[in-house]
């Protein structure tokens, strides 16, 4: 499509500092060839993240949030040759501290994983090896990046387990993953991830499988580690509550694209995209009694093989008709609505403010 | 769902407004070991639970994993047999009914399951799935089964033309609608829904919640909803019971529970819920509970929450606080409740339970 136009897009917040952002993603595309057609999981995504900040990526299943995180970590299988083996087709640019990653060899990216960037997965039970003790798994990762003997590494593993709040770490270090509870496994997973003090921490739904009280503990832990190492954190979640709790910036994804991008303050107080309104309106509120019906979004997320033309959200959008067919034909680009806040929507500024203020906000 | 219920009945009023009454419900799952498979211990999943659900209301049970809420749901629908205690449905004791005796009752007592992927047979068409209750119960709906099924599909917002499709052709939200259509087939009085929306995306969740609400007024349904999401529970419920390690620790109207929770566990649970409001990030005071939930195989004695409670005193370790009505319609099982004028109250004193 309009690749060149997208490349010119303003990725950085006008509000962000002058220095180079720590993580910068430019026009990322991740496509998977399948027998049914090309699945465009991520289709032209750009964002930037400063050191020490937290970006929340929000979206429903199939919006491309996890695929994005795997692309940044270099964990997609690339096709050996396009005919023989299916795999991901990646294009675009990913800069980690100025270093472009997509063009690098898998070996090079592997050397960065664990040291410069680390990932926390959603399901800690399947992300850990059941045959090895938790300690062995932490030690292995640590020794790959640090030339120390086993004894020192073991001491480090015990330290880390203690730091993430595992009781009796010197005993627990020899336990197997199945002997941990869900919350403890997620802690151990986190102990493994920053065991090499990474600059970038990717957390893919780190608390989705957990109870709220444990979730609160884990979010606190991520916050603490972040302030200690001044890491940048990308938190992927479907829970707007978690995002409001922890993120500095928020990126809302729909059908593989960014539909809204801004600071958490802007996004929660002045959301600009009808899809974001839909997400907020769909959520029952914990903090207030709501007598109005939930403002559910009609329909289901689109197939990523046949993404609707124009604005991918238009078949589900209550306001698509306001632009005389514009939404059906032309894909909206991210445009600034205020400093540091961009939205991909054809609604005019006045319409948008009117609708938010009079139709949406009072019903939340 | 709040809209469809009448004003709460006067205290101590008519017993017959209760659709289902649960008294002293206990379910222990035996753990067997050794050659003789002798019972060595028991998972005390549900341990002495009392509540009743009124006609037309939405009663929710919340709690974290392992608190016994799903076991309670399965006991209510008699998918499990209670170890002890009594379940009275429409004036009839159903606690130990045999399968055959239970079957006619299943028309009135249905269940919605959490996972719309595993609760539908992938080899059956939608028509067969939704029509199954008619076949099993030998019911001949007026106009035939096909017509009845198509009406049900329309009622839950699906295209009746999709009668011959298979579950894999539908999205998660649509599958949950198919499950709901099946549940509604025999016009049940009580629907027990175990985490009906937790497997769904946010936007789909709202559709299903709205649907359940519409169906409640249309079909005059009573719901028991099992959920861990406190936001969803606040929105849908008239009354809420909070469970911890097999026991109800607090039971009251949703309004009162969220406005002024009294059990320390409820207070801690609520303080942990993330709220989509950046302005409240600073103001909120969070109570972080230390450690994990103890094992239900050997739960702590007396008050089961005392190992994690910041208010625990000696009495909490020695004497179990009963679930009493500390404020009108507000039942709490705690020696030192929050949001209560007299902090030093001994919950067992008759004076306290009379208030």
Boltz contact constraints between the chains, C-beta under 6 A:
constraints:
  - contact:
      token1: [A, 60]
      token2: [B, 201]
      max_distance: 6.0
  - contact:
      token1: [A, 61]
      token2: [B, 201]
      max_distance: 6.0
  - contact:
      token1: [A, 181]
      token2: [B, 292]
      max_distance: 6.0
  - contact:
      token1: [A, 183]
      token2: [B, 292]
      max_distance: 6.0
  - contact:
      token1: [A, 211]
      token2: [B, 64]
      max_distance: 6.0
  - contact:
      token1: [A, 211]
      token2: [B, 65]
      max_distance: 6.0
  - contact:
      token1: [A, 212]
      token2: [B, 272]
      max_distance: 6.0
  - contact:
      token1: [A, 212]
      token2: [B, 273]
      max_distance: 6.0
  - contact:
      token1: [A, 213]
      token2: [B, 272]
      max_distance: 6.0
  - contact:
      token1: [A, 213]
      token2: [B, 289]
      max_distance: 6.0
  - contact:
      token1: [A, 216]
      token2: [B, 272]
      max_distance: 6.0
  - contact:
      token1: [A, 240]
      token2: [B, 276]
      max_distance: 6.0
  - contact:
      token1: [A, 241]
      token2: [B, 274]
      max_distance: 6.0
  - contact:
      token1: [A, 241]
      token2: [B, 275]
      max_distance: 6.0
  - contact:
      token1: [A, 241]
      token2: [B, 276]
      max_distance: 6.0
  - contact:
      token1: [A, 242]
      token2: [B, 274]
      max_distance: 6.0
  - contact:
      token1: [A, 244]
      token2: [B, 276]
      max_distance: 6.0
  - contact:
      token1: [A, 244]
      token2: [B, 277]
      max_distance: 6.0
  - contact:
      token1: [A, 244]
      token2: [B, 278]
      max_distance: 6.0
  - contact:
      token1: [A, 245]
      token2: [B, 274]
      max_distance: 6.0
  - contact:
      token1: [A, 264]
      token2: [B, 278]
      max_distance: 6.0
  - contact:
      token1: [A, 265]
      token2: [B, 278]
      max_distance: 6.0
  - contact:
      token1: [A, 268]
      token2: [B, 278]
      max_distance: 6.0
  - contact:
      token1: [A, 278]
      token2: [B, 203]
      max_distance: 6.0
  - contact:
      token1: [A, 279]
      token2: [B, 202]
      max_distance: 6.0
  - contact:
      token1: [A, 282]
      token2: [B, 202]
      max_distance: 6.0
  - contact:
      token1: [A, 282]
      token2: [B, 203]
      max_distance: 6.0
  - contact:
      token1: [A, 282]
      token2: [B, 206]
      max_distance: 6.0
  - contact:
      token1: [A, 284]
      token2: [B, 231]
      max_distance: 6.0
  - contact:
      token1: [A, 284]
      token2: [B, 232]
      max_distance: 6.0
  - contact:
      token1: [A, 284]
      token2: [B, 235]
      max_distance: 6.0
  - contact:
      token1: [A, 286]
      token2: [B, 230]
      max_distance: 6.0
  - contact:
      token1: [A, 286]
      token2: [B, 231]
      max_distance: 6.0
  - contact:
      token1: [A, 286]
      token2: [B, 234]
      max_distance: 6.0
  - contact:
      token1: [A, 286]
      token2: [B, 273]
      max_distance: 6.0
  - contact:
      token1: [A, 286]
      token2: [B, 275]
      max_distance: 6.0
  - contact:
      token1: [A, 287]
      token2: [B, 275]
      max_distance: 6.0
  - contact:
      token1: [A, 293]
      token2: [B, 210]
      max_distance: 6.0
  - contact:
      token1: [A, 294]
      token2: [B, 206]
      max_distance: 6.0
  - contact:
      token1: [A, 294]
      token2: [B, 209]
      max_distance: 6.0
  - contact:
      token1: [A, 294]
      token2: [B, 210]
      max_distance: 6.0
  - contact:
      token1: [A, 296]
      token2: [B, 206]
      max_distance: 6.0
  - contact:
      token1: [A, 296]
      token2: [B, 207]
      max_distance: 6.0
  - contact:
      token1: [A, 296]
      token2: [B, 210]
      max_distance: 6.0
  - contact:
      token1: [A, 297]
      token2: [B, 203]
      max_distance: 6.0
  - contact:
      token1: [A, 300]
      token2: [B, 171]
      max_distance: 6.0
